[in-house]
């Protein structure tokens, strides 16, 4: 039976990325689904958490997370 990969908490690392002129703080990374939970920190963005694919993050941000 395959092991389930757990989520990796990243909120304490304070990783911030900018996607489409909106700044997001990365909260959690899910290696099994290759997605991240993000929270908008810009004033002009809608509030709440989003779940976006890992591939949509900027390259510099991906290197900080290191999913391997």
C-alpha positions in Angstrom: 0.0 0.0 0.0 1.4 3.4 -1.0 2.2 5.9 1.7 0.4 9.3 1.7 2.7 12.3 1.6 1.8 14.8 4.3 1.5 18.5 3.7 4.4 20.8 4.4 3.7 23.9 6.5 5.4 26.9 5.1 3.7 29.8 6.9 6.6 30.3 9.3 9.1 30.8 6.4 7.2 33.9 5.2 7.6 33.1 1.5 5.9 35.8 -0.7 5.4 35.6 -4.4 3.8 37.9 -7.0 1.4 36.5 -9.6 -0.6 38.8 -11.9 0.2 41.9 -9.9 -1.1 40.3 -6.7 1.2 39.3 -3.8 0.5 36.0 -2.2 1.9 34.5 1.0 2.5 30.7 0.7 1.0 28.8 3.6 1.2 25.1 2.8 2.6 22.7 0.2 0.9 19.4 -0.8 3.5 17.2 -2.5 1.0 14.5 -3.4 -1.1 16.9 -5.5 1.8 19.4 -6.2 -0.4 22.3 -5.1 0.1 25.1 -2.6 -2.3 27.0 -0.4 -1.8 30.8 -0.7 -3.3 33.8 1.0 -3.5 37.2 -0.8 -1.7 40.0 1.0 -2.2 42.8 -1.5 -4.8 45.5 -0.7 -6.5 45.2 -4.1 -6.9 41.4 -4.0 -9.8 39.4 -2.8 -9.4 38.0 0.7 -9.3 34.3 1.6 -7.2 31.3 0.8 -6.6 29.8 -2.7 -5.2 26.5 -3.8 -3.0 26.9 -6.9 -0.8 24.5 -8.8 2.9 24.4 -7.9 3.8 24.9 -11.6 2.2 28.4 -11.7 4.6 29.8 -9.1 7.6 31.9 -10.2 10.9 30.0 -10.5 12.5 31.8 -7.6 9.7 30.8 -5.3 9.8 27.1 -6.5 13.5 27.0 -5.5 12.7 28.1 -2.0 10.1 25.4 -1.5 12.1 22.5 -2.9 9.5 19.8 -3.3 12.0 16.9 -3.6 
